[in-house]
């Protein structure tokens, strides 16, 4: 199921998910360069799309994964490659 969800995401969305899974300062220049994010606008657009698709959640301005097991799988399996 996680593979199917992940395969539907754009490269930019995957980069943003990787960023969100591993960093706290989402818009610092160094972090954006490391995760190949082009601009803070692209972060905002990707976050909005991922929230709309029920992958991320925005509670009181804090972005988190709706499914913590999916977040764990991404960190340990998908992005660990």
C-alpha positions in Angstrom: 0.0 0.0 0.0 2.8 2.5 0.9 4.5 1.8 -2.4 1.3 2.6 -4.3 0.8 5.9 -2.5 4.5 6.8 -3.0 4.4 6.1 -6.7 1.6 8.6 -7.3 3.7 11.5 -5.9 5.7 13.9 -8.0 9.5 14.2 -7.5 8.9 17.6 -5.9 6.4 16.1 -3.4 8.8 13.2 -2.6 11.6 15.7 -2.0 9.3 17.6 0.3 8.2 14.5 2.2 11.8 13.5 2.7 12.5 17.0 4.0 9.5 17.0 6.3 10.4 13.6 7.6 14.0 14.5 8.4 14.2 18.3 9.2 12.7 20.9 11.4 13.9 24.1 9.6 12.0 23.5 6.3 13.0 26.6 4.5 16.7 27.1 5.3 18.8 27.5 2.2 21.1 24.6 3.2 18.2 22.2 3.8 16.5 23.2 0.6 19.7 22.6 -1.4 20.2 19.2 0.3 16.7 18.0 -0.6 16.7 19.7 -4.1 13.9 22.0 -3.3 13.8 25.0 -5.7 11.9 27.5 -3.6 9.8 28.1 -0.5 6.8 28.5 -2.8 7.3 24.9 -4.1 7.4 23.7 -0.4 4.1 25.5 0.2 2.5 24.1 -3.0 3.7 20.5 -2.2 2.5 20.7 1.4 -0.9 21.9 0.3 -1.2 19.0 -2.2 0.0 16.5 0.3 -2.5 17.7 2.9 -5.3 17.6 0.4 -4.3 14.0 -0.5 -4.4 13.1 3.2 -0.7 12.2 3.5 0.2 15.2 5.7 -1.8 16.9 8.4 -1.6 20.6 9.5 -2.6 20.9 13.1 -2.1 24.4 14.6 0.5 25.2 12.0 2.5 22.0 12.7 3.0 19.7 9.7 3.0 15.9 10.5 2.2 12.7 8.7 -1.3 11.4 9.1 0.0 7.9 9.2 3.1 7.6 11.5 3.8 4.1 10.1 4.0 5.5 6.6 6.5 8.1 7.9 8.5 5.4 9.5 8.5 3.3 6.3 9.6 6.3 4.2 12.5 7.0 6.6 13.7 3.4 7.0 12.9 1.8 3.7 12.1 4.2 0.9 14.6 7.1 1.6 17.2 4.8 3.2 18.1 3.4 -0.2 
